[in-house]
Amino acid sequence: MRDNVAELDNHEWANASRVPVAQILDSRAAFPSQQLSFDILLESDEPWHGLELCAQLTRKGLLVRNIVYRDPGRILLQFQDDRSIAPQELADLFDSSSQVCVSRWTTVLGGTA
Protein backbone atom coordinates (compact mmCIF):
# COMPACT_ATOMS: atom_id res chain seq x y z
CA MET A 1 0.00 0.00 0.00
CA ARG A 2 1.30 3.45 -0.86
CA ASP A 3 0.15 6.58 0.85
CA ASN A 4 0.24 10.16 -0.32
CA VAL A 5 -0.69 12.30 2.66
CA ALA A 6 -1.08 15.96 1.98
CA GLU A 7 0.56 18.25 4.49
CA LEU A 8 0.29 21.55 2.70
CA ASP A 9 -0.77 24.96 3.83
CA ASN A 10 -3.56 26.83 2.02
CA HIS A 11 -1.18 28.59 -0.38
CA GLU A 12 0.46 25.32 -1.41
CA TRP A 13 -2.94 23.65 -1.93
CA ALA A 14 -3.79 26.23 -4.55
CA ASN A 15 -0.72 25.22 -6.57
CA ALA A 16 -0.61 21.47 -5.91
CA SER A 17 -2.02 18.68 -8.03
CA ARG A 18 -4.51 16.88 -5.85
CA VAL A 19 -4.08 13.56 -7.63
CA PRO A 20 -0.68 11.81 -7.31
CA VAL A 21 -0.27 11.21 -11.06
CA ALA A 22 3.34 10.02 -10.78
CA GLN A 23 2.43 7.60 -7.98
CA ILE A 24 -0.39 6.08 -10.03
CA LEU A 25 1.88 5.65 -13.06
CA ASP A 26 4.63 4.12 -10.89
CA SER A 27 2.17 1.73 -9.23
CA ARG A 28 0.72 0.64 -12.56
CA ALA A 29 4.22 0.02 -13.95
CA ALA A 30 5.52 -1.76 -10.86
CA PHE A 31 2.47 -4.00 -10.45
CA PRO A 32 1.09 -4.58 -13.96
CA SER A 33 -0.90 -7.70 -13.03
CA GLN A 34 -2.31 -6.33 -9.77
CA GLN A 35 -5.68 -4.67 -9.49
CA LEU A 36 -5.28 -1.21 -7.98
CA SER A 37 -7.86 0.73 -6.07
CA PHE A 38 -7.82 4.06 -4.28
CA ASP A 39 -8.99 5.28 -0.88
CA ILE A 40 -9.47 9.03 -0.95
CA LEU A 41 -10.51 11.39 1.82
CA LEU A 42 -12.41 14.35 0.41
CA GLU A 43 -13.15 17.54 2.31
CA SER A 44 -15.53 20.34 1.40
CA ASP A 45 -17.77 22.90 3.04
CA GLU A 46 -20.85 21.05 1.78
CA PRO A 47 -21.03 17.25 1.48
CA TRP A 48 -23.04 17.63 -1.74
CA HIS A 49 -19.93 18.91 -3.50
CA GLY A 50 -18.06 15.72 -2.60
CA LEU A 51 -21.00 13.56 -3.61
CA GLU A 52 -21.17 15.32 -6.98
CA LEU A 53 -17.50 14.49 -7.55
CA CYS A 54 -18.30 10.83 -6.74
CA ALA A 55 -21.10 10.95 -9.32
CA GLN A 56 -18.69 12.40 -11.90
CA LEU A 57 -16.29 9.49 -11.30
CA THR A 58 -19.14 7.03 -11.88
CA ARG A 59 -20.18 8.82 -15.08
CA LYS A 60 -16.54 8.58 -16.21
CA GLY A 61 -16.90 4.80 -15.95
CA LEU A 62 -14.94 4.20 -12.75
CA LEU A 63 -16.24 1.57 -10.35
CA VAL A 64 -16.99 3.37 -7.08
CA ARG A 65 -17.01 0.69 -4.39
CA ASN A 66 -17.81 2.63 -1.26
CA ILE A 67 -18.74 6.12 -0.11
CA VAL A 68 -18.64 6.85 3.63
CA TYR A 69 -19.80 10.16 5.07
CA ARG A 70 -17.54 10.92 8.03
CA ASP A 71 -17.79 14.38 9.57
CA PRO A 72 -19.43 17.49 8.18
CA GLY A 73 -17.95 17.84 4.73
CA ARG A 74 -15.66 14.77 4.93
CA ILE A 75 -16.24 11.81 2.64
CA LEU A 76 -14.15 8.65 2.31
CA LEU A 77 -14.35 7.45 -1.28
CA GLN A 78 -13.12 4.08 -2.50
CA PHE A 79 -12.92 3.25 -6.19
CA GLN A 80 -11.23 0.75 -8.48
CA ASP A 81 -8.53 1.87 -10.90
CA ASP A 82 -9.31 1.66 -14.60
CA ARG A 83 -6.02 1.50 -16.48
CA SER A 84 -7.70 2.75 -19.64
CA ILE A 85 -8.12 6.14 -17.96
CA ALA A 86 -4.95 8.21 -17.86
CA PRO A 87 -4.01 9.51 -14.39
CA GLN A 88 -3.95 13.03 -15.81
CA GLU A 89 -7.64 12.60 -16.71
CA LEU A 90 -8.31 11.80 -13.05
CA ALA A 91 -6.31 14.85 -12.01
CA ASP A 92 -8.30 17.03 -14.41
CA LEU A 93 -11.57 15.66 -13.04
CA PHE A 94 -10.60 16.29 -9.42
CA ASP A 95 -9.17 19.71 -10.27
CA SER A 96 -12.43 20.71 -11.97
CA SER A 97 -14.17 20.58 -8.59
CA SER A 98 -12.75 23.61 -6.81
CA GLN A 99 -15.07 23.16 -3.80
CA VAL A 100 -13.57 19.75 -2.94
CA CYS A 101 -10.13 19.13 -1.46
CA VAL A 102 -8.34 15.77 -1.55
CA SER A 103 -6.76 15.58 1.89
CA ARG A 104 -5.56 11.96 1.64
CA TRP A 105 -4.94 9.58 -1.26
CA THR A 106 -4.01 5.93 -0.68
CA THR A 107 -3.23 3.48 -3.46
CA VAL A 108 -4.21 -0.09 -2.52
CA LEU A 109 -2.61 -3.07 -4.28
CA GLY A 110 -4.42 -6.29 -5.05
CA GLY A 111 -8.15 -6.35 -4.84
CA THR A 112 -10.75 -3.94 -3.72
CA ALA A 113 -10.34 -0.86 -1.60
N, C-alpha and C positions, 0 to 999 in steps of 0.2 A: 504494500500500500504506500502511495506517495501522497504527501500532504503539502499543499501550498497555502500557508496561513498568512493572511494579509495583516501586516502591522504598519500601516501607513497613516500619516496624519491627513487631514482634510485636503490640504494642498496637493499632496502626492496622489490621493485618490483621483483627483481631477485629471491627472496626467497618466495614470496607470491603466494598463489593459487589465480588465477584470477576469479574463479567461486566460489560464496559463497555456498558451498556444504551444510554446516550446516543450513543455512537460507532456502535453498530449501527444505531440509528434514523437518525442523520445519514448514514451510508453508504448505507442503503437509499433515503433521500430524494434524495441527491445523484446516485446512479447507479441509477436505477430499471430500466434495461434491462440492467445488468451482473449477471452471476452473482457472488455473493460466496461466499467460503469463509473458514475460520478456521484458523489455526495456533495451537495452545495448548500451552504447556509446563506439565504437571502435576507436582506434587511431593507425595510422601506417604512415611510411614515404611515402608509395605508396598506393593509394586507392585500387589498384588491390589485394593487400594482404588481406584487409578487405573483399572485395567481394568474394575472394576465400574461406574465412572462412564461409561466408554466404552460398556459394554453398555446402560446406561440411556439414553444418547443414541440408540443404535440402536433400542431399544424405543420411543422417542418418535417414531421415523420419520425421524430425520436420517441422511443418507448419510455414514457415516464412511469416509473414503478411505484413511487410513493411520494406523497406530499404530506408533510406534518406541520401543522401550525403550532408554533412554540409560544412565543411571547407576543405582545402587540407589535406587529410589523415584522416578525421573524418567521421565516418559513424554511424548513429543511426539505430540500428537493433531491430526489434520487432518480437518475435516469441512465439508461443503457447507451453506450457509445455506438454510433453508427459510422463505420469507417468510410462510408461513401460521402460523408459530410466533412468538408475541410474544417480544421479547428478555427481557421480565420472566420469562416461563416458563423460558427458559434460565438466567437468574439464579437462579430458585427451584430448578431442578434441580441446579446446581452448588453452591448454598448448602446443599442437603440432605445433601451429602457432607462432613461436618465433618473427615474424615481426609485430604481432598485439598485442596491449595492450588494455585490458578492463579497461577503466577509470571510468565507472559508470555502475552499475547493479541495476535495479529496478525490484522488483517482484510485479506484478499487480494481485489483486484478483478479480475474477468474470468477466468473459468475455474476450474480446480481448484487446490486448495491444494498 
